[in-house]
Amino acid sequence: MEHDSDELQIAEQKRAALAYLTEAWDEAIAEGIEPDILAHAALFAALSDLIDTYGEDAVADLAVSLPDRIRRGEFTLQRTIQ
């Protein structure tokens, strides 16, 4: 039961984090920051934080897995089904 509670808490934190990031993203776009510039800055900030937490090797391993995950649509919010 404790494991389920931990997973639920993590899922809630992820939803809250995404909501905060979406709000900040929308505000930056409204202020005139180009989406691609914002995306690069967000990636830099995220990777830097992950490196501080887990180290360069672990983050490099994560980065290697990204192309396949991207191609599978794991990060695609609006999918077109044909």
mmCIF file as gemmi writes it, N, C-alpha and C atoms, coordinates in Angstrom:
data_model
loop_
_atom_site.group_PDB
_atom_site.id
_atom_site.type_symbol
_atom_site.label_atom_id
_atom_site.label_alt_id
_atom_site.label_comp_id
_atom_site.label_asym_id
_atom_site.label_entity_id
_atom_site.label_seq_id
_atom_site.pdbx_PDB_ins_code
_atom_site.Cartn_x
_atom_site.Cartn_y
_atom_site.Cartn_z
_atom_site.occupancy
_atom_site.B_iso_or_equiv
_atom_site.pdbx_formal_charge
_atom_site.auth_seq_id
_atom_site.auth_asym_id
_atom_site.pdbx_PDB_model_num
ATOM 1 N N . MET Axp A 1 ? 0.804 -1.194 0 1 0 ? 1 A 1
ATOM 2 C CA . MET Axp A 1 ? 0 0 0 1 0 ? 1 A 1
ATOM 3 C C . MET Axp A 1 ? 0.852 1.265 0 1 0 ? 1 A 1
ATOM 4 N N . GLU Axp A 2 ? 1.94 1.255 0.754 1 0 ? 2 A 1
ATOM 5 C CA . GLU Axp A 2 ? 2.799 2.435 0.816 1 0 ? 2 A 1
ATOM 6 C C . GLU Axp A 2 ? 3.396 2.743 -0.55 1 0 ? 2 A 1
ATOM 7 N N . HIS Axp A 3 ? 3.724 1.687 -1.309 1 0 ? 3 A 1
ATOM 8 C CA . HIS Axp A 3 ? 4.274 1.855 -2.655 1 0 ? 3 A 1
ATOM 9 C C . HIS Axp A 3 ? 3.27 2.571 -3.553 1 0 ? 3 A 1
ATOM 10 N N . ASP Axp A 4 ? 1.977 2.18 -3.473 1 0 ? 4 A 1
ATOM 11 C CA . ASP Axp A 4 ? 0.93 2.827 -4.255 1 0 ? 4 A 1
ATOM 12 C C . ASP Axp A 4 ? 0.792 4.29 -3.864 1 0 ? 4 A 1
ATOM 13 N N . SER Axp A 5 ? 0.887 4.57 -2.578 1 0 ? 5 A 1
ATOM 14 C CA . SER Axp A 5 ? 0.799 5.94 -2.085 1 0 ? 5 A 1
ATOM 15 C C . SER Axp A 5 ? 1.96 6.78 -2.608 1 0 ? 5 A 1
ATOM 16 N N . ASP Axp A 6 ? 3.158 6.202 -2.614 1 0 ? 6 A 1
ATOM 17 C CA . ASP Axp A 6 ? 4.331 6.904 -3.141 1 0 ? 6 A 1
ATOM 18 C C . ASP Axp A 6 ? 4.166 7.196 -4.626 1 0 ? 6 A 1
ATOM 19 N N . GLU Axp A 7 ? 3.673 6.209 -5.381 1 0 ? 7 A 1
ATOM 20 C CA . GLU Axp A 7 ? 3.466 6.399 -6.817 1 0 ? 7 A 1
ATOM 21 C C . GLU Axp A 7 ? 2.425 7.474 -7.084 1 0 ? 7 A 1
ATOM 22 N N . LEU Axp A 8 ? 1.371 7.487 -6.289 1 0 ? 8 A 1
ATOM 23 C CA . LEU Axp A 8 ? 0.331 8.5 -6.437 1 0 ? 8 A 1
ATOM 24 C C . LEU Axp A 8 ? 0.888 9.887 -6.141 1 0 ? 8 A 1
ATOM 25 N N . GLN Axp A 9 ? 1.68 9.994 -5.095 1 0 ? 9 A 1
ATOM 26 C CA . GLN Axp A 9 ? 2.28 11.278 -4.74 1 0 ? 9 A 1
ATOM 27 C C . GLN Axp A 9 ? 3.221 11.759 -5.845 1 0 ? 9 A 1
ATOM 28 N N . ILE Axp A 10 ? 4.003 10.864 -6.409 1 0 ? 10 A 1
ATOM 29 C CA . ILE Axp A 10 ? 4.908 11.225 -7.5 1 0 ? 10 A 1
ATOM 30 C C . ILE Axp A 10 ? 4.105 11.675 -8.716 1 0 ? 10 A 1
ATOM 31 N N . ALA Axp A 11 ? 3.04 10.955 -9.048 1 0 ? 11 A 1
ATOM 32 C CA . ALA Axp A 11 ? 2.199 11.324 -10.188 1 0 ? 11 A 1
ATOM 33 C C . ALA Axp A 11 ? 1.574 12.7 -9.981 1 0 ? 11 A 1
ATOM 34 N N . GLU Axp A 12 ? 1.128 12.989 -8.771 1 0 ? 12 A 1
ATOM 35 C CA . GLU Axp A 12 ? 0.548 14.3 -8.465 1 0 ? 12 A 1
ATOM 36 C C . GLU Axp A 12 ? 1.594 15.401 -8.594 1 0 ? 12 A 1
ATOM 37 N N . GLN Axp A 13 ? 2.804 15.141 -8.124 1 0 ? 13 A 1
ATOM 38 C CA . GLN Axp A 13 ? 3.877 16.127 -8.245 1 0 ? 13 A 1
ATOM 39 C C . GLN Axp A 13 ? 4.235 16.367 -9.708 1 0 ? 13 A 1
ATOM 40 N N . LYS Axp A 14 ? 4.243 15.311 -10.512 1 0 ? 14 A 1
ATOM 41 C CA . LYS Axp A 14 ? 4.534 15.469 -11.946 1 0 ? 14 A 1
ATOM 42 C C . LYS Axp A 14 ? 3.469 16.314 -12.627 1 0 ? 14 A 1
ATOM 43 N N . ARG Axp A 15 ? 2.198 16.072 -12.292 1 0 ? 15 A 1
ATOM 44 C CA . ARG Axp A 15 ? 1.116 16.88 -12.873 1 0 ? 15 A 1
ATOM 45 C C . ARG Axp A 15 ? 1.256 18.343 -12.462 1 0 ? 15 A 1
ATOM 46 N N . ALA Axp A 16 ? 1.549 18.584 -11.198 1 0 ? 16 A 1
ATOM 47 C CA . ALA Axp A 16 ? 1.709 19.957 -10.714 1 0 ? 16 A 1
ATOM 48 C C . ALA Axp A 16 ? 2.902 20.627 -11.387 1 0 ? 16 A 1
ATOM 49 N N . ALA Axp A 17 ? 4.001 19.899 -11.509 1 0 ? 17 A 1
ATOM 50 C CA . ALA Axp A 17 ? 5.195 20.459 -12.146 1 0 ? 17 A 1
ATOM 51 C C . ALA Axp A 17 ? 4.905 20.828 -13.594 1 0 ? 17 A 1
ATOM 52 N N . LEU Axp A 18 ? 4.214 19.95 -14.313 1 0 ? 18 A 1
ATOM 53 C CA . LEU Axp A 18 ? 3.887 20.245 -15.706 1 0 ? 18 A 1
ATOM 54 C C . LEU Axp A 18 ? 2.96 21.446 -15.805 1 0 ? 18 A 1
ATOM 55 N N . ALA Axp A 19 ? 2.037 21.579 -14.87 1 0 ? 19 A 1
ATOM 56 C CA . ALA Axp A 19 ? 1.144 22.738 -14.869 1 0 ? 19 A 1
ATOM 57 C C . ALA Axp A 19 ? 1.931 24.031 -14.654 1 0 ? 19 A 1
ATOM 58 N N . TYR Axp A 20 ? 2.876 24.026 -13.715 1 0 ? 20 A 1
ATOM 59 C CA . TYR Axp A 20 ? 3.714 25.206 -13.489 1 0 ? 20 A 1
ATOM 60 C C . TYR Axp A 20 ? 4.537 25.541 -14.727 1 0 ? 20 A 1
ATOM 61 N N . LEU Axp A 21 ? 5.133 24.527 -15.324 1 0 ? 21 A 1
ATOM 62 C CA . LEU Axp A 21 ? 5.962 24.757 -16.506 1 0 ? 21 A 1
ATOM 63 C C . LEU Axp A 21 ? 5.132 25.255 -17.682 1 0 ? 21 A 1
ATOM 64 N N . THR Axp A 22 ? 3.947 24.71 -17.854 1 0 ? 22 A 1
ATOM 65 C CA . THR Axp A 22 ? 3.068 25.149 -18.94 1 0 ? 22 A 1
ATOM 66 C C . THR Axp A 22 ? 2.674 26.606 -18.755 1 0 ? 22 A 1
ATOM 67 N N . GLU Axp A 23 ? 2.379 26.979 -17.528 1 0 ? 23 A 1
ATOM 68 C CA . GLU Axp A 23 ? 2.02 28.371 -17.243 1 0 ? 23 A 1
ATOM 69 C C . GLU Axp A 23 ? 3.195 29.309 -17.536 1 0 ? 23 A 1
ATOM 70 N N . ALA Axp A 24 ? 4.383 28.94 -17.092 1 0 ? 24 A 1
ATOM 71 C CA . ALA Axp A 24 ? 5.569 29.764 -17.342 1 0 ? 24 A 1
ATOM 72 C C . ALA Axp A 24 ? 5.87 29.83 -18.841 1 0 ? 24 A 1
ATOM 73 N N . TRP Axp A 25 ? 5.699 28.703 -19.518 1 0 ? 25 A 1
ATOM 74 C CA . TRP Axp A 25 ? 5.938 28.638 -20.965 1 0 ? 25 A 1
ATOM 75 C C . TRP Axp A 25 ? 4.999 29.602 -21.69 1 0 ? 25 A 1
ATOM 76 N N . ASP Axp A 26 ? 3.711 29.52 -21.375 1 0 ? 26 A 1
ATOM 77 C CA . ASP Axp A 26 ? 2.724 30.385 -22.017 1 0 ? 26 A 1
ATOM 78 C C . ASP Axp A 26 ? 3.019 31.856 -21.75 1 0 ? 26 A 1
ATOM 79 N N . GLU Axp A 27 ? 3.439 32.164 -20.538 1 0 ? 27 A 1
ATOM 80 C CA . GLU Axp A 27 ? 3.775 33.549 -20.193 1 0 ? 27 A 1
ATOM 81 C C . GLU Axp A 27 ? 4.978 34.037 -20.996 1 0 ? 27 A 1
ATOM 82 N N . ALA Axp A 28 ? 5.992 33.201 -21.131 1 0 ? 28 A 1
ATOM 83 C CA . ALA Axp A 28 ? 7.182 33.577 -21.901 1 0 ? 28 A 1
ATOM 84 C C . ALA Axp A 28 ? 6.836 33.801 -23.371 1 0 ? 28 A 1
ATOM 85 N N . ILE Axp A 29 ? 6.002 32.939 -23.933 1 0 ? 29 A 1
ATOM 86 C CA . ILE Axp A 29 ? 5.568 33.094 -25.324 1 0 ? 29 A 1
ATOM 87 C C . ILE Axp A 29 ? 4.8 34.407 -25.474 1 0 ? 29 A 1
ATOM 88 N N . ALA Axp A 30 ? 3.926 34.705 -24.521 1 0 ? 30 A 1
ATOM 89 C CA . ALA Axp A 30 ? 3.153 35.947 -24.554 1 0 ? 30 A 1
ATOM 90 C C . ALA Axp A 30 ? 4.056 37.17 -24.471 1 0 ? 30 A 1
ATOM 91 N N . GLU Axp A 31 ? 5.212 37.029 -23.828 1 0 ? 31 A 1
ATOM 92 C CA . GLU Axp A 31 ? 6.176 38.128 -23.717 1 0 ? 31 A 1
ATOM 93 C C . GLU Axp A 31 ? 7.059 38.248 -24.959 1 0 ? 31 A 1
ATOM 94 N N . GLY Axp A 32 ? 6.86 37.357 -25.926 1 0 ? 32 A 1
ATOM 95 C CA . GLY Axp A 32 ? 7.582 37.474 -27.192 1 0 ? 32 A 1
ATOM 96 C C . GLY Axp A 32 ? 8.792 36.575 -27.357 1 0 ? 32 A 1
ATOM 97 N N . ILE Axp A 33 ? 9.024 35.675 -26.428 1 0 ? 33 A 1
ATOM 98 C CA . ILE Axp A 33 ? 10.148 34.748 -26.577 1 0 ? 33 A 1
ATOM 99 C C . ILE Axp A 33 ? 9.748 33.677 -27.581 1 0 ? 33 A 1
ATOM 100 N N . GLU Axp A 34 ? 10.61 33.451 -28.566 1 0 ? 34 A 1
ATOM 101 C CA . GLU Axp A 34 ? 10.339 32.455 -29.599 1 0 ? 34 A 1
ATOM 102 C C . GLU Axp A 34 ? 10.306 31.053 -28.982 1 0 ? 34 A 1
ATOM 103 N N . PRO Axp A 35 ? 9.36 30.221 -29.411 1 0 ? 35 A 1
ATOM 104 C CA . PRO Axp A 35 ? 9.239 28.878 -28.834 1 0 ? 35 A 1
ATOM 105 C C . PRO Axp A 35 ? 10.504 28.034 -28.923 1 0 ? 35 A 1
ATOM 106 N N . ASP Axp A 36 ? 11.237 28.114 -30.038 1 0 ? 36 A 1
ATOM 107 C CA . ASP Axp A 36 ? 12.451 27.292 -30.15 1 0 ? 36 A 1
ATOM 108 C C . ASP Axp A 36 ? 13.543 27.77 -29.202 1 0 ? 36 A 1
ATOM 109 N N . ILE Axp A 37 ? 13.628 29.074 -28.974 1 0 ? 37 A 1
ATOM 110 C CA . ILE Axp A 37 ? 14.604 29.604 -28.018 1 0 ? 37 A 1
ATOM 111 C C . ILE Axp A 37 ? 14.222 29.173 -26.604 1 0 ? 37 A 1
ATOM 112 N N . LEU Axp A 38 ? 12.954 29.25 -26.303 1 0 ? 38 A 1
ATOM 113 C CA . LEU Axp A 38 ? 12.463 28.821 -24.996 1 0 ? 38 A 1
ATOM 114 C C . LEU Axp A 38 ? 12.72 27.33 -24.785 1 0 ? 38 A 1
ATOM 115 N N . ALA Axp A 39 ? 12.483 26.537 -25.819 1 0 ? 39 A 1
ATOM 116 C CA . ALA Axp A 39 ? 12.7 25.091 -25.716 1 0 ? 39 A 1
ATOM 117 C C . ALA Axp A 39 ? 14.164 24.768 -25.448 1 0 ? 39 A 1
ATOM 118 N N . HIS Axp A 40 ? 15.071 25.434 -26.155 1 0 ? 40 A 1
ATOM 119 C CA . HIS Axp A 40 ? 16.497 25.19 -25.92 1 0 ? 40 A 1
ATOM 120 C C . HIS Axp A 40 ? 16.903 25.592 -24.501 1 0 ? 40 A 1
ATOM 121 N N . ALA Axp A 41 ? 16.386 26.717 -24.029 1 0 ? 41 A 1
ATOM 122 C CA . ALA Axp A 41 ? 16.693 27.146 -22.662 1 0 ? 41 A 1
ATOM 123 C C . ALA Axp A 41 ? 16.132 26.152 -21.642 1 0 ? 41 A 1
ATOM 124 N N . ALA Axp A 42 ? 14.935 25.644 -21.897 1 0 ? 42 A 1
ATOM 125 C CA . ALA Axp A 42 ? 14.326 24.67 -20.983 1 0 ? 42 A 1
ATOM 126 C C . ALA Axp A 42 ? 15.121 23.369 -20.964 1 0 ? 42 A 1
ATOM 127 N N . LEU Axp A 43 ? 15.559 22.915 -22.134 1 0 ? 43 A 1
ATOM 128 C CA . LEU Axp A 43 ? 16.384 21.703 -22.194 1 0 ? 43 A 1
ATOM 129 C C . LEU Axp A 43 ? 17.691 21.9 -21.438 1 0 ? 43 A 1
ATOM 130 N N . PHE Axp A 44 ? 18.324 23.054 -21.629 1 0 ? 44 A 1
ATOM 131 C CA . PHE Axp A 44 ? 19.571 23.34 -20.925 1 0 ? 44 A 1
ATOM 132 C C . PHE Axp A 44 ? 19.347 23.309 -19.413 1 0 ? 44 A 1
ATOM 133 N N . ALA Axp A 45 ? 18.285 23.977 -18.965 1 0 ? 45 A 1
ATOM 134 C CA . ALA Axp A 45 ? 17.996 24.016 -17.527 1 0 ? 45 A 1
ATOM 135 C C . ALA Axp A 45 ? 17.708 22.616 -16.989 1 0 ? 45 A 1
ATOM 136 N N . ALA Axp A 46 ? 16.917 21.846 -17.728 1 0 ? 46 A 1
ATOM 137 C CA . ALA Axp A 46 ? 16.572 20.497 -17.271 1 0 ? 46 A 1
ATOM 138 C C . ALA Axp A 46 ? 17.799 19.6 -17.22 1 0 ? 46 A 1
ATOM 139 N N . LEU Axp A 47 ? 18.606 19.609 -18.282 1 0 ? 47 A 1
ATOM 140 C CA . LEU Axp A 47 ? 19.796 18.759 -18.309 1 0 ? 47 A 1
ATOM 141 C C . LEU Axp A 47 ? 20.789 19.174 -17.229 1 0 ? 47 A 1
ATOM 142 N N . SER Axp A 48 ? 20.96 20.471 -17.028 1 0 ? 48 A 1
ATOM 143 C CA . SER Axp A 48 ? 21.876 20.948 -15.987 1 0 ? 48 A 1
ATOM 144 C C . SER Axp A 48 ? 21.438 20.471 -14.609 1 0 ? 48 A 1
ATOM 145 N N . ASP Axp A 49 ? 20.136 20.554 -14.346 1 0 ? 49 A 1
ATOM 146 C CA . ASP Axp A 49 ? 19.62 20.111 -13.052 1 0 ? 49 A 1
ATOM 147 C C . ASP Axp A 49 ? 19.778 18.602 -12.884 1 0 ? 49 A 1
ATOM 148 N N . LEU Axp A 50 ? 19.483 17.848 -13.933 1 0 ? 50 A 1
ATOM 149 C CA . LEU Axp A 50 ? 19.652 16.393 -13.865 1 0 ? 50 A 1
ATOM 150 C C . LEU Axp A 50 ? 21.111 16.011 -13.634 1 0 ? 50 A 1
ATOM 151 N N . ILE Axp A 51 ? 22.031 16.721 -14.285 1 0 ? 51 A 1
ATOM 152 C CA . ILE Axp A 51 ? 23.46 16.446 -14.094 1 0 ? 51 A 1
ATOM 153 C C . ILE Axp A 51 ? 23.864 16.74 -12.656 1 0 ? 51 A 1
ATOM 154 N N . ASP Axp A 52 ? 23.372 17.844 -12.106 1 0 ? 52 A 1
ATOM 155 C CA . ASP Axp A 52 ? 23.666 18.15 -10.696 1 0 ? 52 A 1
ATOM 156 C C . ASP Axp A 52 ? 23.175 17.043 -9.768 1 0 ? 52 A 1
ATOM 157 N N . THR Axp A 53 ? 22.039 16.44 -10.114 1 0 ? 53 A 1
ATOM 158 C CA . THR Axp A 53 ? 21.433 15.414 -9.264 1 0 ? 53 A 1
ATOM 159 C C . THR Axp A 53 ? 22.024 14.03 -9.484 1 0 ? 53 A 1
ATOM 160 N N . TYR Axp A 54 ? 22.181 13.634 -10.757 1 0 ? 54 A 1
ATOM 161 C CA . TYR Axp A 54 ? 22.539 12.245 -11.073 1 0 ? 54 A 1
ATOM 162 C C . TYR Axp A 54 ? 23.929 12.061 -11.669 1 0 ? 54 A 1
ATOM 163 N N . GLY Axp A 55 ? 24.552 13.15 -12.12 1 0 ? 55 A 1
ATOM 164 C CA . GLY Axp A 55 ? 25.871 13.053 -12.731 1 0 ? 55 A 1
ATOM 165 C C . GLY Axp A 55 ? 25.8 12.951 -14.247 1 0 ? 55 A 1
ATOM 166 N N . GLU Axp A 56 ? 26.924 13.268 -14.869 1 0 ? 56 A 1
ATOM 167 C CA . GLU Axp A 56 ? 26.982 13.332 -16.329 1 0 ? 56 A 1
ATOM 168 C C . GLU Axp A 56 ? 26.744 11.981 -16.994 1 0 ? 56 A 1
ATOM 169 N N . ASP Axp A 57 ? 27.313 10.912 -16.456 1 0 ? 57 A 1
ATOM 170 C CA . ASP Axp A 57 ? 27.158 9.599 -17.087 1 0 ? 57 A 1
ATOM 171 C C . ASP Axp A 57 ? 25.697 9.152 -17.116 1 0 ? 57 A 1
ATOM 172 N N . ALA Axp A 58 ? 25.002 9.312 -16.019 1 0 ? 58 A 1
ATOM 173 C CA . ALA Axp A 58 ? 23.595 8.903 -15.964 1 0 ? 58 A 1
ATOM 174 C C . ALA Axp A 58 ? 22.748 9.721 -16.929 1 0 ? 58 A 1
ATOM 175 N N . VAL Axp A 59 ? 23.014 11.015 -17.014 1 0 ? 59 A 1
ATOM 176 C CA . VAL Axp A 59 ? 22.243 11.873 -17.912 1 0 ? 59 A 1
ATOM 177 C C . VAL Axp A 59 ? 22.593 11.564 -19.365 1 0 ? 59 A 1
ATOM 178 N N . ALA Axp A 60 ? 23.849 11.259 -19.64 1 0 ? 60 A 1
ATOM 179 C CA . ALA Axp A 60 ? 24.239 10.856 -20.994 1 0 ? 60 A 1
ATOM 180 C C . ALA Axp A 60 ? 23.511 9.575 -21.392 1 0 ? 60 A 1
ATOM 181 N N . ASP Axp A 61 ? 23.388 8.63 -20.466 1 0 ? 61 A 1
ATOM 182 C CA . ASP Axp A 61 ? 22.642 7.397 -20.746 1 0 ? 61 A 1
ATOM 183 C C . ASP Axp A 61 ? 21.175 7.705 -21.043 1 0 ? 61 A 1
ATOM 184 N N . LEU Axp A 62 ? 20.596 8.621 -20.288 1 0 ? 62 A 1
ATOM 185 C CA . LEU Axp A 62 ? 19.221 9.04 -20.542 1 0 ? 62 A 1
ATOM 186 C C . LEU Axp A 62 ? 19.103 9.657 -21.934 1 0 ? 62 A 1
ATOM 187 N N . ALA Axp A 63 ? 20.045 10.527 -22.276 1 0 ? 63 A 1
ATOM 188 C CA . ALA Axp A 63 ? 20.006 11.213 -23.564 1 0 ? 63 A 1
ATOM 189 C C . ALA Axp A 63 ? 20.083 10.233 -24.733 1 0 ? 63 A 1
ATOM 190 N N . VAL Axp A 64 ? 20.825 9.155 -24.564 1 0 ? 64 A 1
ATOM 191 C CA . VAL Axp A 64 ? 20.944 8.149 -25.623 1 0 ? 64 A 1
ATOM 192 C C . VAL Axp A 64 ? 19.589 7.499 -25.902 1 0 ? 64 A 1
ATOM 193 N N . SER Axp A 65 ? 18.747 7.4 -24.886 1 0 ? 65 A 1
ATOM 194 C CA . SER Axp A 65 ? 17.437 6.759 -25.058 1 0 ? 65 A 1
ATOM 195 C C . SER Axp A 65 ? 16.401 7.692 -25.687 1 0 ? 65 A 1
ATOM 196 N N . LEU Axp A 66 ? 16.694 8.972 -25.778 1 0 ? 66 A 1
ATOM 197 C CA . LEU Axp A 66 ? 15.691 9.932 -26.233 1 0 ? 66 A 1
ATOM 198 C C . LEU Axp A 66 ? 15.242 9.752 -27.684 1 0 ? 66 A 1
ATOM 199 N N . PRO Axp A 67 ? 16.133 9.502 -28.652 1 0 ? 67 A 1
ATOM 200 C CA . PRO Axp A 67 ? 15.647 9.379 -30.035 1 0 ? 67 A 1
ATOM 201 C C . PRO Axp A 67 ? 14.542 8.333 -30.209 1 0 ? 67 A 1
ATOM 202 N N . ASP Axp A 68 ? 14.715 7.153 -29.647 1 0 ? 68 A 1
ATOM 203 C CA . ASP Axp A 68 ? 13.688 6.113 -29.765 1 0 ? 68 A 1
ATOM 204 C C . ASP Axp A 68 ? 12.396 6.528 -29.067 1 0 ? 68 A 1
ATOM 205 N N . ARG Axp A 69 ? 12.519 7.154 -27.918 1 0 ? 69 A 1
ATOM 206 C CA . ARG Axp A 69 ? 11.331 7.59 -27.178 1 0 ? 69 A 1
ATOM 207 C C . ARG Axp A 69 ? 10.586 8.681 -27.948 1 0 ? 69 A 1
ATOM 208 N N . ILE Axp A 70 ? 11.329 9.571 -28.582 1 0 ? 70 A 1
ATOM 209 C CA . ILE Axp A 70 ? 10.716 10.629 -29.39 1 0 ? 70 A 1
ATOM 210 C C . ILE Axp A 70 ? 9.987 10.01 -30.574 1 0 ? 70 A 1
ATOM 211 N N . ARG Axp A 71 ? 10.644 9.077 -31.26 1 0 ? 71 A 1
ATOM 212 C CA . ARG Axp A 71 ? 10.028 8.425 -32.421 1 0 ? 71 A 1
ATOM 213 C C . ARG Axp A 71 ? 8.777 7.632 -32.046 1 0 ? 71 A 1
ATOM 214 N N . ARG Axp A 72 ? 8.719 7.098 -30.848 1 0 ? 72 A 1
ATOM 215 C CA . ARG Axp A 72 ? 7.534 6.37 -30.381 1 0 ? 72 A 1
ATOM 216 C C . ARG Axp A 72 ? 6.403 7.319 -29.973 1 0 ? 72 A 1
ATOM 217 N N . GLY Axp A 73 ? 6.676 8.609 -29.973 1 0 ? 73 A 1
ATOM 218 C CA . GLY Axp A 73 ? 5.642 9.582 -29.639 1 0 ? 73 A 1
ATOM 219 C C . GLY Axp A 73 ? 5.48 9.851 -28.159 1 0 ? 73 A 1
ATOM 220 N N . GLU Axp A 74 ? 6.455 9.445 -27.364 1 0 ? 74 A 1
ATOM 221 C CA . GLU Axp A 74 ? 6.336 9.595 -25.917 1 0 ? 74 A 1
ATOM 222 C C . GLU Axp A 74 ? 6.213 11.056 -25.478 1 0 ? 74 A 1
ATOM 223 N N . PHE Axp A 75 ? 6.736 11.973 -26.284 1 0 ? 75 A 1
ATOM 224 C CA . PHE Axp A 75 ? 6.703 13.393 -25.928 1 0 ? 75 A 1
ATOM 225 C C . PHE Axp A 75 ? 5.764 14.197 -26.823 1 0 ? 75 A 1
ATOM 226 N N . THR Axp A 76 ? 5.007 13.513 -27.671 1 0 ? 76 A 1
ATOM 227 C CA . THR Axp A 76 ? 4.094 14.181 -28.587 1 0 ? 76 A 1
ATOM 228 C C . THR Axp A 76 ? 2.762 14.395 -27.885 1 0 ? 76 A 1
ATOM 229 N N . LEU Axp A 77 ? 2.367 15.657 -27.763 1 0 ? 77 A 1
ATOM 230 C CA . LEU Axp A 77 ? 1.126 15.968 -27.065 1 0 ? 77 A 1
ATOM 231 C C . LEU Axp A 77 ? -0.084 15.889 -27.988 1 0 ? 77 A 1
ATOM 232 N N . GLN Axp A 78 ? 0.093 16.28 -29.247 1 0 ? 78 A 1
ATOM 233 C CA . GLN Axp A 78 ? -1.015 16.267 -30.201 1 0 ? 78 A 1
ATOM 234 C C . GLN Axp A 78 ? -0.668 15.285 -31.309 1 0 ? 78 A 1
ATOM 235 N N . ARG Axp A 79 ? -1.263 14.116 -31.252 1 0 ? 79 A 1
ATOM 236 C CA . ARG Axp A 79 ? -0.961 13.067 -32.223 1 0 ? 79 A 1
ATOM 237 C C . ARG Axp A 79 ? -1.992 13.062 -33.339 1 0 ? 79 A 1
ATOM 238 N N . THR Axp A 80 ? -1.509 12.814 -34.542 1 0 ? 80 A 1
ATOM 239 C CA . THR Axp A 80 ? -2.381 12.634 -35.689 1 0 ? 80 A 1
ATOM 240 C C . THR Axp A 80 ? -2.455 11.146 -35.979 1 0 ? 80 A 1
ATOM 241 N N . ILE Axp A 81 ? -3.648 10.601 -35.93 1 0 ? 81 A 1
ATOM 242 C CA . ILE Axp A 81 ? -3.832 9.174 -36.202 1 0 ? 81 A 1
ATOM 243 C C . ILE Axp A 81 ? -4.399 9.043 -37.605 1 0 ? 81 A 1
ATOM 244 N N . GLN Axp A 82 ? -3.709 8.241 -38.419 1 0 ? 82 A 1
ATOM 245 C CA . GLN Axp A 82 ? -4.153 8.077 -39.813 1 0 ? 82 A 1
ATOM 246 C C . GLN Axp A 82 ? -4.79 6.738 -40.025 1 0 ? 82 A 1
